[in-house]
């Protein structure tokens, strides 16, 4: 066998079969649509660590295999919720007032609570009644640093 014959044989082996198939001409059915994962981000309006919001959500998203996501917040224009909306604009964004949170089902909750924020804590309590999965990240800056404590 010459080099030319060998090359022609190798080329033929790489080509798709020309034998007709019973399904020839039909296209494969598209895969069923993947339901987006609903993530609820609640947080303190004075949350000052947007990089933590980004890191926590990115870690979850990468670990979950980059699924399609529906991001739900209550629409707070500042803090953790604003950071999540800005960092993940490519996700489907939904705004739900706190009272509407209890109607959500099968959600993942990420709470970013600073200094025991009453609003974020109340929203988390509403969601806890539904029993979704949650991850709470706290930033307590109101620590008692009185010199009298150590005496």
C-alpha positions as CSV (number, residue, x, y, z in Angstrom):
1,X,0.0,0.0,0.0
2,X,1.4,3.3,-1.0
3,X,1.3,6.5,1.1
4,X,-1.3,7.8,-1.3
5,X,-3.5,4.7,-0.8
6,X,-3.1,4.9,2.9
7,X,-4.1,8.6,3.0
8,X,-7.1,7.9,0.9
9,X,-8.2,5.0,3.1
10,X,-7.7,7.1,6.2
11,X,-9.7,10.0,4.7
12,X,-12.6,7.6,3.8
13,X,-12.6,6.2,7.3
14,X,-13.1,9.7,8.7
15,X,-16.1,10.5,6.5
16,X,-19.7,9.8,7.8
17,X,-21.4,6.7,6.6
18,X,-23.4,7.1,3.5
19,X,-25.7,4.2,4.3
20,X,-29.2,5.4,4.6
21,X,-30.8,5.1,8.0
22,X,-34.4,4.7,8.9
23,X,-34.2,8.1,10.7
24,X,-32.4,9.8,7.8
25,X,-33.7,13.3,7.3
26,X,-35.2,13.6,10.7
27,X,-33.7,15.9,13.2
28,X,-33.2,14.8,16.8
29,X,-35.7,16.2,19.2
30,X,-34.3,19.1,21.2
31,X,-33.5,18.3,24.8
32,X,-36.2,19.3,27.2
33,X,-35.8,22.8,28.6
34,X,-33.9,23.1,31.8
35,X,-35.9,24.7,34.5
36,X,-33.9,27.7,36.0
37,X,-32.8,27.4,39.6
38,X,-34.5,30.1,41.6
39,X,-32.1,32.0,43.9
40,X,-33.4,34.5,46.4
41,X,-30.9,37.0,47.6
42,X,-31.9,39.0,50.7
43,X,-29.6,41.4,52.4
44,X,-29.0,44.4,54.5
45,X,-29.3,47.7,52.7
46,X,-26.0,48.8,54.2
47,X,-24.1,45.6,53.2
48,X,-20.6,47.0,52.2
49,X,-18.9,43.8,50.8
50,X,-20.2,43.3,47.3
51,X,-17.2,41.1,46.6
52,X,-18.5,38.6,49.2
53,X,-21.9,38.5,47.5
54,X,-20.2,37.8,44.2
55,X,-17.9,35.2,45.6
56,X,-20.6,33.3,47.4
57,X,-23.0,33.2,44.4
58,X,-20.2,32.4,41.9
59,X,-19.0,29.5,44.1
60,X,-22.5,28.1,44.2
61,X,-23.1,28.6,40.5
62,X,-19.8,27.0,39.4
63,X,-20.3,24.1,41.9
64,X,-23.8,23.5,40.5
65,X,-22.5,23.3,36.9
66,X,-23.5,26.8,35.7
67,X,-27.3,26.2,35.5
68,X,-29.7,28.8,34.2
69,X,-30.7,31.0,37.1
70,X,-33.7,33.2,38.1
71,X,-32.4,35.7,40.6
72,X,-35.1,37.1,43.0
73,X,-34.6,40.1,45.2
74,X,-36.9,42.5,46.9
75,X,-35.5,45.4,44.8
76,X,-33.5,47.2,47.5
77,X,-31.4,49.8,45.6
78,X,-28.4,49.4,47.8
79,X,-26.5,46.7,49.7
80,X,-26.3,43.0,49.0
81,X,-29.3,42.8,46.7
82,X,-28.1,45.6,44.5
83,X,-24.7,44.0,44.3
84,X,-26.2,40.7,43.3
85,X,-28.3,42.3,40.6
86,X,-25.4,44.3,39.2
87,X,-22.9,41.4,39.3
88,X,-25.4,38.9,37.7
89,X,-27.3,40.9,35.2
90,X,-27.0,38.0,32.7
91,X,-29.3,36.0,35.0
92,X,-33.1,36.4,34.8
93,X,-33.9,39.1,37.3
94,X,-37.2,39.2,39.3
95,X,-38.3,41.6,42.0
96,X,-40.7,40.4,44.7
97,X,-41.7,42.4,47.7
98,X,-41.0,40.7,51.1
99,X,-44.6,39.5,51.5
100,X,-44.4,37.7,48.2
101,X,-41.3,35.7,49.3
102,X,-43.5,33.2,51.2
103,X,-45.1,32.2,47.9
104,X,-41.9,31.0,46.4
105,X,-41.1,27.3,46.4
106,X,-38.0,25.3,45.7
107,X,-35.6,28.2,46.1
108,X,-32.1,28.6,47.3
109,X,-31.7,31.5,49.7
110,X,-28.6,33.5,50.2
111,X,-28.9,36.0,53.1
112,X,-26.3,38.7,53.6
113,X,-27.1,40.2,57.0
114,X,-25.1,43.1,58.5
115,X,-25.5,44.1,62.1
116,X,-28.6,42.0,62.6
117,X,-30.5,44.2,60.1
118,X,-34.2,44.0,61.0
119,X,-35.4,44.1,57.4
120,X,-33.2,41.3,56.1
121,X,-33.7,39.2,59.3
122,X,-37.5,39.6,58.9
123,X,-37.3,38.5,55.2
124,X,-35.2,35.5,56.2
125,X,-37.8,34.5,58.9
126,X,-40.5,34.6,56.2
127,X,-38.5,32.3,54.0
128,X,-37.6,29.9,56.8
129,X,-41.2,29.1,57.3
130,X,-41.2,27.6,53.8
131,X,-38.2,25.4,54.5
132,X,-36.0,26.3,51.6
133,X,-32.3,25.7,51.6
134,X,-30.3,28.7,52.8
135,X,-26.9,30.1,53.4
136,X,-26.6,33.0,55.8
137,X,-23.6,35.2,55.7
138,X,-23.3,37.7,58.6
139,X,-21.1,40.8,59.0
140,X,-21.5,42.0,62.6
141,X,-19.7,45.3,63.1
142,X,-21.5,46.2,66.3
143,X,-19.3,44.2,68.6
144,X,-19.0,45.3,72.1
145,X,-15.5,46.6,72.4
146,X,-15.7,48.2,75.8
147,X,-12.5,48.1,77.8
148,X,-14.6,47.2,80.8
149,X,-15.6,43.8,79.3
150,X,-12.2,42.3,79.8
151,X,-11.8,43.4,83.5
